[in-house]
Amino acid sequence: MFTKAPRTFTIDLMPDFDKDPPEDQDPRLPNLNIKKETNELEGVPVDPPPEPVSPQPPQPKTPEELLEEAKALSSMPVSSGESIAAKEKMSDLEKDKTDGSKSSPIGLFLAAIFLVAISGTGGYFLGKGSTGQKTILPSTAPSSQPAVNVPPTPSPSPLPSPSPAAIGDKVKLASGLTLTLDKVWLDSAYAKSKAALPDKVQVDVQVTFANEESNALSYTPTDFILKDLQDLEYKTVLNASKEYKALTLGSLLPGATIIGGVSFIAPKTEKSFRLVYEDAEIAFSLP
């Protein structure tokens, strides 16, 4: 029998990257030789880094462009003071345009900004106050015309009341009847009666009612009132005397008349009276 000697294998755990890989190395495995790859990259051209781009300053506008903007802004409504300032700036801009050697684009640019600020402010305030109405202040200048004194309109004076009728007058009443005061006297029996008052007298009156209308009309004796000069009123006293025929409530046919009397108790000191019936007044005086 033959005995085989044991085979010995050596494993290098630290590869040497400086050595070239063996020719029989599998190309599918990564090449761990970093030095060789670095040497290969040294021959490859590399693009230089881009240069930093500096921000471009704003291009100043030409005087012609600034002048056109100023003219457009000046057409907006502004107040009087702002309008004068804008016109002065406009004249300066036109002067700068004609004399280009003396003007600078920066000055024109600042002037345009000033006009924009003025126009915007004026347009804002005018927009708030423009309601279509104008406020007119009263003139403080003295008027050359003299003041005219207008007399007050006189109030209409009350119409004078018609004068009362007298004894014997025929008075047309509102009811259509005709009233006549025939006579007036002091009752002689009153002073002797037990009901007499020492400071009073009894006034007797005799009247006549006539109906001159075409229909029957009524009358009421208790509607008679006696008034003195102080407008104090005294009521009638029925059936108070035997010196006249008492007038009683009734009515009159067309063409009829009636005569009767009524009495009043009045102060002894009063002498002037008015007999009132409906709208008629008949004045008389006692002896």
C-alpha positions in Angstrom: 0.0 0.0 0.0 1.1 3.5 -0.7 0.6 6.2 1.8 -0.1 9.7 0.3 1.6 12.6 2.1 -0.8 15.3 3.4 -1.2 18.4 1.1 -0.5 21.8 2.6 -2.5 25.0 1.6 -1.3 28.6 2.4 -4.0 31.4 2.6 -2.8 35.0 2.5 -5.4 37.1 4.5 -3.9 40.5 3.7 -3.9 41.0 0.0 -1.2 43.2 -1.5 -2.9 45.9 -3.6 0.4 47.0 -5.1 0.7 43.7 -7.0 -1.1 43.2 -10.2 -3.9 40.7 -10.1 -3.0 37.4 -11.5 -3.9 36.9 -15.1 -6.2 34.1 -14.2 -8.3 36.2 -11.8 -12.0 36.2 -12.5 -12.9 39.5 -14.3 -16.4 39.4 -12.7 -14.8 40.1 -9.3 -14.2 43.7 -8.3 -10.7 45.0 -8.7 -9.5 45.9 -5.2 -6.3 47.5 -6.4 -7.1 51.1 -5.6 -3.7 52.4 -6.6 -4.1 51.1 -10.1 -7.6 52.7 -10.5 -6.2 56.0 -9.3 -3.4 55.9 -11.8 -5.9 55.2 -14.5 -8.1 58.2 -13.5 -5.2 60.6 -13.7 -5.3 60.5 -17.4 -9.0 61.3 -17.7 -9.8 65.0 -18.4 -12.0 66.7 -15.7 -14.2 69.8 -16.4 -13.3 72.9 -14.4 -15.9 74.1 -11.9 -18.3 76.8 -13.1 -17.4 80.3 -12.3 -19.7 82.0 -9.7 -22.4 84.2 -11.3 -22.6 87.7 -9.8 -26.1 89.3 -9.6 -26.6 91.7 -12.4 -27.5 95.2 -11.3 -30.8 96.6 -12.6 -30.4 98.3 -15.8 -31.3 102.0 -15.4 -34.0 103.3 -17.6 -33.3 105.8 -20.2 -34.4 109.4 -19.7 -37.0 108.9 -22.4 -38.6 106.0 -20.6 -38.7 107.8 -17.2 -40.2 110.9 -18.9 -43.0 108.8 -20.4 -43.8 107.2 -17.0 -43.8 110.6 -15.3 -46.2 111.9 -18.0 -48.5 109.0 -17.4 -48.5 109.5 -13.7 -49.1 113.2 -14.0 -52.4 112.5 -15.7 -53.8 111.0 -12.5 -56.0 113.4 -10.3 -54.0 115.0 -7.6 -54.5 117.9 -5.3 -53.4 121.4 -6.2 -50.2 121.4 -4.2 -49.1 118.0 -5.5 -50.0 119.0 -9.0 -47.7 122.1 -8.8 -44.9 119.9 -7.5 -45.4 117.4 -10.2 -45.3 120.0 -12.9 -42.1 121.3 -11.5 -40.6 117.8 -11.6 -41.9 117.5 -15.2 -40.1 120.7 -16.2 -37.0 119.4 -14.6 -37.3 116.1 -16.4 -37.7 117.8 -19.8 -34.8 120.1 -19.0 -32.7 117.0 -18.2 -33.8 115.4 -21.4 -32.6 118.3 -23.5 -29.4 118.6 -21.6 -28.3 114.9 -21.4 -24.8 115.7 -20.4 -25.9 117.3 -17.1 -28.6 114.8 -16.1 -28.0 111.4 -14.7 -30.2 108.3 -14.9 -30.2 107.9 -11.1 -31.6 111.4 -10.6 -34.3 110.8 -13.1 -35.2 107.5 -11.5 -35.5 109.1 -8.1 -37.7 111.9 -9.6 -40.0 109.2 -11.1 -40.3 107.5 -7.7 -41.2 110.8 -6.1 -43.9 111.4 -8.7 -45.3 107.9 -8.1 -45.5 108.5 -4.4 -47.3 111.9 -4.9 -49.7 110.6 -7.4 -50.6 107.5 -5.3 -51.2 109.6 -2.2 -53.3 112.3 -4.0 -55.3 109.6 -5.8 -56.1 107.9 -2.5 -57.3 111.0 -0.8 -59.3 112.2 -3.8 -60.9 108.8 -4.1 -62.1 108.9 -0.5 -63.5 112.4 -0.8 -64.9 112.3 -4.4 -68.6 111.6 -3.7 -69.9 113.8 -6.5 -70.8 116.7 -4.2 -69.0 119.9 -3.7 -68.8 121.8 -0.5 -69.4 125.5 -1.0 -68.3 127.7 1.8 -70.3 130.8 2.5 -68.7 134.0 1.3 -67.3 136.2 4.0 -67.2 139.3 1.8 -69.6 142.0 2.8 -72.7 142.2 0.6 -73.0 145.4 -1.4 -76.8 145.2 -1.3 -78.5 146.7 1.8 -80.5 144.3 4.0 -84.2 144.2 3.2 -86.4 144.3 6.2 -89.4 142.2 5.5 -92.4 143.3 7.6 -94.1 140.5 9.4 -97.3 139.3 8.0 -100.1 140.8 10.0 -102.3 138.2 11.5 -106.0 138.6 10.5 -107.9 140.5 13.0 -110.9 138.8 14.4 -114.2 139.8 12.8 -116.2 142.1 15.0 -119.2 140.4 16.5 -122.5 141.7 15.1 -124.1 144.3 17.3 -127.0 142.9 19.3 -130.5 143.8 18.2 -132.8 146.1 20.2 -136.3 145.9 21.6 -138.8 145.7 18.7 -136.4 144.2 16.1 -137.3 141.0 14.3 -134.3 138.6 14.5 -134.1 135.6 12.1 -133.0 132.5 14.1 -131.0 129.6 12.9 -134.0 127.3 13.3 -136.0 129.4 10.9 -138.3 131.2 13.4 -138.4 134.9 13.8 -137.9 136.3 17.3 -139.0 139.7 18.6 -138.5 141.2 22.1 -141.6 143.1 22.8 -141.0 144.7 26.2 -139.0 144.4 29.4 -140.0 145.4 33.0 -139.4 144.6 36.7 -142.0 142.4 38.3 -143.8 144.4 41.0 -145.0 141.3 42.9 -141.6 139.8 43.5 -140.5 142.3 46.1 -143.6 141.5 48.2 -143.3 137.7 47.9 -141.8 135.6 50.6 -139.3 134.1 48.1 -137.8 137.5 47.3 -134.1 138.2 48.0 -133.1 141.7 49.2 -130.4 142.1 46.6 -132.2 140.6 43.7 -134.9 141.7 41.3 -137.1 139.7 38.9 -136.8 140.7 35.3 -139.8 139.9 33.1 -139.6 139.8 29.3 -142.3 139.4 26.7 -141.4 137.9 23.3 -143.1 136.9 20.0 -142.2 133.8 17.9 -143.4 133.8 14.3 -143.1 131.0 11.7 -142.5 132.5 8.2 -141.3 129.2 6.8 -143.3 126.5 4.9 -142.9 123.8 7.5 -143.7 123.6 11.2 -141.0 124.8 13.6 -140.7 124.3 17.4 -139.4 126.5 20.2 -138.2 126.0 23.8 -138.7 128.7 26.5 -136.0 127.2 28.7 -133.4 128.0 26.0 -133.5 131.7 26.9 -130.5 133.0 28.7 -130.0 136.5 30.3 -126.4 137.9 30.3 -125.1 141.0 32.1 -122.0 143.1 31.1 -119.7 140.7 32.8 -121.1 137.8 30.8 -122.7 136.2 33.9 -125.6 134.1 32.9 -129.0 133.8 34.5 -131.5 131.0 33.8 -135.2 131.3 33.2 -137.9 131.0 35.9 -141.1 129.6 34.5 -144.6 130.6 35.7 -143.0 133.1 38.0 -145.4 136.0 37.4 -149.1 136.8 36.8 -148.2 139.9 34.9 -147.8 138.1 31.5 -149.0 134.9 29.8 -146.4 132.3 30.4 -144.6 130.9 27.3 -144.7 127.1 27.2 -142.9 124.6 25.0 -144.6 124.1 21.6 -144.4 124.4 17.8 -145.7 126.8 15.2 -147.3 125.9 11.9 -146.4 127.9 8.8 -147.6 131.5 9.2 -148.5 131.1 12.9 -147.3 133.3 15.8 -147.2 133.1 19.6 -146.7 135.7 22.4 -145.6 134.8 25.9 -143.3 135.8 28.7 -140.4 134.4 30.8 -138.7 135.7 34.0 -135.1 136.0 35.3 -133.8 136.6 38.8 -130.8 139.1 38.5 -128.8 141.3 40.8 -130.4 144.6 41.8 -127.3 146.6 40.8 -127.3 145.4 37.2 -129.1 147.5 34.7 -127.8 146.4 31.2 -128.6 142.9 29.9 -128.7 140.8 26.7 -131.4 138.3 26.0 -129.9 135.3 24.2 -131.7 132.6 22.2 -129.9 130.3 19.7 -127.6 132.6 17.8 -129.5 135.8 18.4 -128.8 138.5 21.1 -131.1 141.4 21.9 -129.7 144.1 24.2 -131.8 146.2 26.6 -131.5 148.4 29.7 -133.7 148.6 32.8 -135.0 151.9 34.1 
